[in-house]
Amino acid sequence: MVRIRKVPQTGLRIVATMETPHRIVAQSGDRQMHDEKSIRLDMPEIMGGSNRGLMPLEALLAAYAGSLNVVGNFVAKTMEFDLRHWEFTIWAEFDPRGIYGLEKVPKAIRVMHVEASVTTPESDSRLARLRKTTAERCPVHNLLKSAGVRFKEKWEIVSPDGSPAPAKKKSRSKK
């Protein structure tokens, strides 16, 4: 088991600069604009943008995937989980009527769908524990959850040799 020393609290800061009415460049802290640590957010051309970056809500999904990755790897290390690789597909049930002013929408994102393919020799029960602990510790997951977003998740094991995990046997009820 990995021992964790006390970690000081810290603040987070970005600087975002408008390039066009539909596009910004955001950077971390005081780094120079346009370096490898910046991100460009834009809208598709059909919505007035130039399609030169992720849409802001796509960036939210990417931030969620990134946070699951970082926190999940940390959790895997602390529980000695043999995590070889994983891939996330995340999509949201989104109601755009509020953005367009068509209707008052209290929650634009209603449901977040997470599909994870996890390459590991570990058992389903250990994967379930990794999934639960990662969600408990993931700040983006907790932010979405506190905003009332529901989650539908499907995490599956891919064996390290590349083949899908063996199908689970259905239990038969004995008469």
Residue pairs with C-beta under 8 A, 6 or more apart in sequence:
1 78
1 79
1 80
2 77
2 78
4 78
13 28
13 29
14 26
14 27
14 28
14 29
15 26
15 27
15 29
15 30
16 24
16 25
16 26
16 27
17 24
17 25
17 26
17 33
18 24
19 25
19 40
20 42
20 49
20 50
21 48
22 42
22 43
22 47
22 48
22 49
22 50
23 40
23 41
23 42
23 43
23 49
23 50
23 52
23 53
24 40
24 41
25 33
25 34
25 38
25 39
25 40
25 41
26 38
26 39
26 40
26 41
27 33
27 35
27 37
27 38
27 39
28 37
28 38
31 37
31 38
39 53
39 54
39 59
40 52
40 53
40 54
41 53
41 54
41 55
41 56
41 59
42 49
42 50
42 51
42 52
42 53
42 54
42 55
43 49
43 51
43 55
44 51
44 55
45 51
54 62
57 92
57 94
57 109
60 140
61 90
61 91
61 92
63 140
64 90
64 112
64 138
64 140
64 141
64 144
65 88
65 90
67 138
67 139
67 140
67 141
68 88
68 114
68 116
68 134
68 138
68 140
68 141
69 86
69 88
71 134
71 137
71 138
71 139
72 83
72 86
72 130
72 134
72 138
73 83
74 137
75 81
75 130
75 133
75 134
75 137
76 82
76 83
76 130
79 126
79 129
79 130
79 133
81 120
81 122
81 126
81 130
82 120
82 121
82 122
83 118
83 119
83 120
83 122
83 130
84 119
84 120
84 160
85 118
85 119
86 116
86 117
86 118
86 119
87 116
87 117
88 114
88 115
88 116
89 114
89 115
90 112
90 113
90 114
90 115
91 112
91 113
92 109
92 110
92 111
92 112
92 113
92 149
93 109
93 110
93 111
93 112
93 113
94 108
94 109
94 110
95 105
95 107
95 108
95 109
95 110
96 108
97 103
97 105
98 104
98 105
98 108
99 108
107 147
107 148
107 149
109 144
109 147
109 149
110 149
110 150
111 149
111 150
111 151
111 152
112 144
112 149
112 150
112 151
112 152
113 151
113 152
113 153
114 151
114 152
114 153
114 154
114 155
115 153
115 154
115 155
115 156
116 131
116 153
116 154
116 155
116 156
117 156
117 158
118 127
118 130
118 155
118 156
118 157
118 158
119 157
119 158
119 159
119 160
120 127
120 157
120 158
120 160
121 159
121 160
122 130
122 157
124 157
124 168
127 155
127 157
128 155
131 153
131 155
134 141
135 141
135 151
136 142
141 151
144 151
145 151
156 164
156 165
157 165
158 164
158 165
159 165
